[in-house]
Structures are given as C-alpha cells and as structure tokens.
Amino acid sequence: MYDVAIVGGGLVGASFALDLIQQNESLTIAFIERNEPNFSENQSGFDNKIYAISPSNLEHLSKLGVNPDWSKIGTINAMNVRGNQNSAIEFDKATCKGQYLAKIVEYRNLHHAVLVELKKYPQVKFIYTDLKDAKMYETSVELLNDANEVIHAKWLVAADGANSFVRNKFNFTVDVIPYYQSGVVANFKCSIDHNNVAHQWFLGDGVLAYLPLPNQQISIVWSSDNPQQLLNASPDELCELVANAGQNTLGKLELVTKAMAFPLKLNLVEKFYHERVILIGDAAHTIHPLAGQGVNLGFGDAWALARLMALNLSNLDNATLARYNYARLAEVRKMQMTCHLLHRLFHNRLPVVNELRNLGLNLVNRLTPVKKILINSAINY
C-alpha cells in the first residue's frame, strides 16, 4: 500500500509530488496519469499552453531543483492594462522593488523539468493508466484501472483538472458559474520588440492579453464571446484580428502556433477534502484567466499540502484538514472573486458603467500606493 496516491500528473500534481518526497523521503507515492508525456517536440518552437509564474512560486520550484530551459522563458518587467476608452493602468518592476512581475513559461518546458527531478526518487512509482473506479475505506483508498488492477493508498490527492474524475466520484459539491466565453491561445512573432512588457485590453466583449516570450514573440490569451471566429480565421486573418484588437502595439504579427480554445468557467468548491481524499489545483478551483493566477493558486495548494502531509501524514485528522482548508479557501476565494468581479465589471456594456470603470482605471493609475498593493499581492501568490 502506498502512503499517497496522486491522480493527475500535470504541473501542479507533479510539483506537489516533488515537494512532498523531498520533505519526507520515507514516503511511498503512486503517481498516476493517463498517458506518459512526450517531450520530443520541446525544442521545436514554443508551446501555446503558457503560464505566468509568480516570482515566489518560481523561487520555490528552483529550491526543489527544477531547472527548465531558461532560453525559452519570457519575463514581464512591466504591464500595461487598458480599458476601452483611453484609460490605463501601468505597472513596472519598480512598483515591486525591482523584481520582475512574472516569468512566462510554456507548460511542457516546466512540466518536463519537474518530472526530471521527480524521477530521481525510486519511492515514486509512475503509473500510466485510465481509472474507472475509486472507493474509500476507513483507513485507505482503492483505485481500479481499466485492466481491473487495484492501487491501494492511505491517502488520495486529486490534481486531475477542472473536470476531475476523483472529485466527481466522491461527490464533492461544486457550484459552477459559466462565463459563456472561451480562452483562445496562440503564439505570434512581432515586427516591433515587446521589450518584456505585457499588455492587456478590456475590450467590452472580452479580454486580450499579450505575454512576452523570447525571440520577439508573444503568447496571447483572448477571452472571447465568439471564439469560433478566431479559430476559423486563416493565419493572416487571425494576425490582423489580434493586431487590430491590440491597437497595433507590436506592429505586424506572424502566426507561430495554431490557435486553440478552452471554455471558461468558475468552479467553486467549499471543502477541498472528504475523509481521505484531498483536491488541489484545478480539481479544487478554477478562475477566469484575466489575472493569470490559476496555476499560481494551484502551486499554493501544492506547497501547503506537501508541508502538512510531510510532517503529519500519520496524524492527519479532520481538525488538521479543516485548518488547511480554511487557509487555502481564503486565498483562493480572494483571487477568484477579484477576477470574477473584474470580469463582470468590464463585461457590462451599460454606458454609465463603461464611463465609471474607465475613470476608475485612470484613478488607480495615479495612486501609486494602491498600485503597489495590487502588484505585490499578485507576485507573492
């Protein structure tokens, strides 16, 4: 029997496993993912699945020995956020005592680096399989795969995404708020250097972000009411749409990766644990991507739970898990509600609301102490 089974071998699940085993090498871990990842294409351009990693989380990963390909990582030294009527907030690294605002890292680059470290520990058993059932007992959890093989563990941690099999299997209560939008992602080459500045536009019917990558490239995330228009566009048409929506800030664009889309929804889970099952990452919460904090919240879950389990695995009880849940829920809800309210505010098309939000952007931009609070809160997630 394993001490811990982790279902979901993505970035948050793998990082949690690495943190946990480094803190307590006496543990045994079953690391369960559907398919073994293929990193053979890591060197061929940039993945269009991109994350903005906060300085504090990148520092934690570095302490774990995670060493991604730094030549493929972008840096945000400044950010320009614009409303739809000559309003803006500008942040730069001086606002946060000279530290960069975030690193832009492609998923497979960072995921590969985490797994390289994790595979150094023979106590971690990599199991690639589909699960078809899960049962909980008083002192253990039992997982059954498609081949009717059974995996036993004392504890089960679910990091298996927004549509979590584990969360659904054990009937966690989830309130879902659909945004009726999709996030469209793609990478572009720019004719004008981005100078490590990120840009974001609240367009009234969506939010568009330009995130800087090396080699004069950007990754975009466009939260759109009409994603199909972007997905169906030819490469030249898509470049024109993205450049025009971004006020031609970076000049002519050239498409580097095919556009992809993912539906946006807010998943609200009040209780991240149930007896011997604990949710982390997107299995526990989703968030609108306008602040780029989804994976950072997941890392927060991973570090807090790894610390708790490494020290107290044999003594975990409901009171201990309730304290963990209270602490994490406070952080998660703060960011979820901030992004949700911003989305509602900037998606409201009433003229009076439009005037007020643009006025508010300009006002905040002139209040340096308020800007410092906002940006320092974000970079410390």
HUFEN-V431690 format. One record per residue. N is the residue number from 1. PHI is phi in radians with two decimals (999 if undefined). PSI is psi as a letter, one per 40 degrees, with the letter a starting at -180 (NA if undefined). Layout:
((N | PHI | PSI) (N | PHI | PSI))
//
This chain:
((1 | 999 | h) (2 | -1.39 | i) (3 | -1.24 | d) (4 | -2.40 | h) (5 | -1.87 | h) (6 | -1.96 | h) (7 | -1.77 | h) (8 | 1.95 | h) (9 | -1.75 | f) (10 | -1.32 | a) (11 | -1.12 | d) (12 | -1.23 | d) (13 | -1.08 | d) (14 | -1.17 | d) (15 | -1.16 | d) (16 | -1.05 | d) (17 | -1.03 | d) (18 | -1.15 | d) (19 | -1.09 | d) (20 | -1.12 | d) (21 | -1.24 | d) (22 | -1.22 | d) (23 | -1.39 | d) (24 | -2.57 | g) (25 | -1.34 | e) (26 | -1.45 | e) (27 | -1.37 | i) (28 | -2.01 | h) (29 | -2.27 | h) (30 | -1.69 | h) (31 | -1.88 | h) (32 | -1.95 | h) (33 | -2.46 | i) (34 | -1.11 | d) (35 | -2.27 | i) (36 | -1.25 | h) (37 | -1.18 | i) (38 | -1.92 | h) (39 | -1.85 | e) (40 | -1.17 | d) (41 | -1.73 | e) (42 | -1.03 | d) (43 | -1.58 | e) (44 | -1.67 | g) (45 | 1.34 | a) (46 | -1.94 | h) (47 | -1.18 | i) (48 | -1.63 | e) (49 | -1.71 | h) (50 | -2.10 | i) (51 | -2.15 | i) (52 | -1.69 | h) (53 | -1.67 | h) (54 | -1.23 | i) (55 | -0.98 | d) (56 | -1.16 | d) (57 | -1.28 | d) (58 | -1.15 | d) (59 | -1.11 | d) (60 | -1.11 | d) (61 | -1.07 | d) (62 | -1.10 | d) (63 | -1.14 | d) (64 | -1.41 | e) (65 | 1.59 | e) (66 | -1.30 | h) (67 | -2.32 | g) (68 | -1.24 | i) (69 | -1.31 | h) (70 | -1.22 | e) (71 | -1.21 | e) (72 | -1.91 | e) (73 | -1.91 | h) (74 | -1.61 | i) (75 | -2.22 | h) (76 | -1.75 | h) (77 | -1.68 | e) (78 | -2.72 | i) (79 | -2.50 | h) (80 | -2.08 | h) (81 | -1.88 | h) (82 | -2.12 | i) (83 | -1.47 | a) (84 | -1.75 | e) (85 | -2.51 | g) (86 | 0.90 | f) (87 | -2.21 | i) (88 | -2.84 | i) (89 | -2.16 | h) (90 | -2.06 | h) (91 | -2.01 | i) (92 | -2.48 | i) (93 | -1.18 | e) (94 | -1.12 | d) (95 | -1.13 | d) (96 | -2.09 | f) (97 | 1.05 | f) (98 | 1.47 | e) (99 | -1.45 | i) (100 | -1.10 | i) (101 | -1.43 | d) (102 | -2.93 | i) (103 | -1.88 | h) (104 | -1.71 | h) (105 | -2.16 | h) (106 | -1.33 | i) (107 | -0.96 | d) (108 | -1.23 | d) (109 | -1.12 | d) (110 | -1.27 | d) (111 | -1.04 | d) (112 | -1.05 | d) (113 | -1.11 | d) (114 | -1.15 | d) (115 | -1.18 | d) (116 | -0.99 | d) (117 | -1.24 | d) (118 | -1.10 | d) (119 | -1.26 | e) (120 | -1.34 | e) (121 | -1.89 | h) (122 | -1.16 | e) (123 | -1.23 | e) (124 | -1.75 | h) (125 | -1.70 | h) (126 | -1.50 | h) (127 | -2.18 | h) (128 | -1.82 | h) (129 | -2.87 | i) (130 | -1.60 | i) (131 | -1.75 | i) (132 | -2.10 | e) (133 | -2.78 | i) (134 | -2.64 | h) (135 | -2.32 | i) (136 | -2.04 | h) (137 | -2.11 | i) (138 | -1.08 | d) (139 | -2.14 | e) (140 | -2.79 | i) (141 | -2.21 | i) (142 | -2.13 | h) (143 | -1.97 | h) (144 | -2.12 | h) (145 | -1.69 | a) (146 | -1.14 | d) (147 | -1.59 | e) (148 | 1.07 | f) (149 | -1.57 | i) (150 | -1.89 | h) (151 | -2.05 | h) (152 | -1.84 | h) (153 | -2.60 | i) (154 | -1.29 | d) (155 | -2.38 | i) (156 | -2.15 | h) (157 | -1.96 | h) (158 | -1.75 | h) (159 | -2.20 | f) (160 | -1.77 | f) (161 | 1.53 | i) (162 | -1.11 | d) (163 | -1.85 | f) (164 | -0.81 | h) (165 | -1.09 | d) (166 | -1.14 | d) (167 | -1.02 | d) (168 | -1.21 | d) (169 | -1.11 | d) (170 | -1.74 | e) (171 | 1.00 | f) (172 | -1.13 | i) (173 | -1.43 | h) (174 | -2.26 | h) (175 | -1.72 | h) (176 | -1.92 | h) (177 | -2.00 | h) (178 | -1.32 | i) (179 | -1.67 | e) (180 | 0.96 | f) (181 | -2.39 | i) (182 | -2.20 | i) (183 | -1.58 | h) (184 | -1.74 | h) (185 | -2.14 | i) (186 | -2.94 | i) (187 | -2.02 | i) (188 | -2.40 | i) (189 | -1.59 | h) (190 | -1.92 | i) (191 | -1.44 | e) (192 | -2.01 | h) (193 | -1.10 | h) (194 | -1.36 | e) (195 | 0.95 | f) (196 | 1.05 | f) (197 | -1.86 | h) (198 | -1.59 | i) (199 | -2.24 | i) (200 | -2.50 | h) (201 | -2.13 | h) (202 | -1.58 | h) (203 | -1.66 | e) (204 | 1.66 | d) (205 | -1.93 | e) (206 | 2.96 | i) (207 | -2.26 | h) (208 | -2.06 | h) (209 | -2.15 | h) (210 | -1.85 | h) (211 | -2.04 | h) (212 | -1.29 | h) (213 | -2.05 | i) (214 | -1.11 | i) (215 | 1.07 | f) (216 | 0.98 | f) (217 | -2.10 | i) (218 | -2.32 | i) (219 | -1.89 | h) (220 | -1.99 | i) (221 | -2.23 | h) (222 | -2.08 | h) (223 | -1.40 | h) (224 | -2.17 | i) (225 | -1.27 | d) (226 | -2.26 | g) (227 | -1.11 | d) (228 | -1.11 | d) (229 | -1.05 | d) (230 | -1.29 | d) (231 | -1.21 | d) (232 | -1.50 | e) (233 | -1.20 | i) (234 | -1.19 | i) (235 | -0.93 | d) (236 | -1.17 | d) (237 | -1.14 | d) (238 | -1.12 | d) (239 | -1.03 | d) (240 | -1.19 | d) (241 | -1.09 | d) (242 | -1.20 | d) (243 | -1.14 | d) (244 | -1.17 | d) (245 | -1.13 | d) (246 | -1.62 | f) (247 | 0.98 | f) (248 | 0.95 | f) (249 | -1.05 | d) (250 | -1.94 | f) (251 | 1.25 | a) (252 | -1.28 | h) (253 | -1.92 | i) (254 | -2.20 | h) (255 | -1.19 | h) (256 | -1.88 | d) (257 | -2.19 | i) (258 | -1.09 | i) (259 | -1.21 | i) (260 | -2.30 | i) (261 | -2.37 | i) (262 | -2.42 | h) (263 | -1.19 | i) (264 | -1.85 | h) (265 | -2.69 | i) (266 | -1.85 | h) (267 | -1.74 | h) (268 | -1.94 | h) (269 | -2.02 | h) (270 | -1.39 | d) (271 | -2.16 | h) (272 | -1.50 | e) (273 | -2.42 | i) (274 | -2.57 | h) (275 | 0.95 | b) (276 | -1.84 | e) (277 | -2.08 | h) (278 | -2.27 | h) (279 | -1.74 | i) (280 | -2.41 | i) (281 | 1.12 | a) (282 | -1.13 | d) (283 | -1.14 | d) (284 | -1.68 | d) (285 | -2.91 | i) (286 | -2.12 | i) (287 | -2.67 | i) (288 | -1.14 | h) (289 | -1.36 | e) (290 | -1.10 | d) (291 | -1.78 | e) (292 | 1.11 | f) (293 | -1.89 | e) (294 | -1.00 | d) (295 | -1.23 | d) (296 | -1.16 | d) (297 | -1.11 | d) (298 | -1.09 | d) (299 | -1.09 | d) (300 | -1.02 | d) (301 | -1.02 | d) (302 | -1.07 | d) (303 | -1.16 | d) (304 | -1.16 | d) (305 | -1.26 | d) (306 | -1.08 | d) (307 | -1.08 | d) (308 | -1.15 | d) (309 | -1.28 | d) (310 | -1.09 | d) (311 | -1.60 | d) (312 | -2.29 | f) (313 | -0.98 | d) (314 | -1.32 | e) (315 | -2.08 | e) (316 | -1.12 | h) (317 | -2.40 | i) (318 | -1.07 | d) (319 | -1.15 | d) (320 | -1.15 | d) (321 | -1.19 | d) (322 | -1.14 | d) (323 | -1.17 | d) (324 | -1.06 | d) (325 | -1.09 | d) (326 | -1.06 | d) (327 | -1.15 | d) (328 | -1.22 | d) (329 | -1.10 | d) (330 | -1.08 | d) (331 | -1.17 | d) (332 | -1.13 | d) (333 | -1.12 | d) (334 | -1.01 | d) (335 | -1.30 | d) (336 | -1.04 | d) (337 | -1.24 | d) (338 | -1.04 | d) (339 | -1.18 | d) (340 | -1.11 | d) (341 | -1.18 | d) (342 | -1.09 | d) (343 | -1.06 | d) (344 | -1.11 | d) (345 | -1.11 | d) (346 | -1.47 | e) (347 | -1.66 | e) (348 | -1.38 | h) (349 | -1.79 | e) (350 | -1.12 | h) (351 | -0.96 | d) (352 | -1.16 | d) (353 | -1.17 | d) (354 | -1.03 | d) (355 | -1.13 | d) (356 | -1.15 | d) (357 | -1.22 | d) (358 | -1.21 | d) (359 | -1.09 | d) (360 | -1.10 | d) (361 | -1.04 | d) (362 | -1.13 | d) (363 | -1.13 | d) (364 | -1.06 | d) (365 | -1.07 | d) (366 | -1.55 | e) (367 | -1.75 | g) (368 | -0.98 | d) (369 | -1.04 | d) (370 | -1.15 | d) (371 | -1.06 | d) (372 | -1.11 | d) (373 | -1.10 | d) (374 | -1.07 | d) (375 | -1.31 | d) (376 | -1.20 | d) (377 | -1.13 | d) (378 | -1.20 | d) (379 | -1.31 | e) (380 | -1.69 | e) (381 | -1.25 | NA))
//
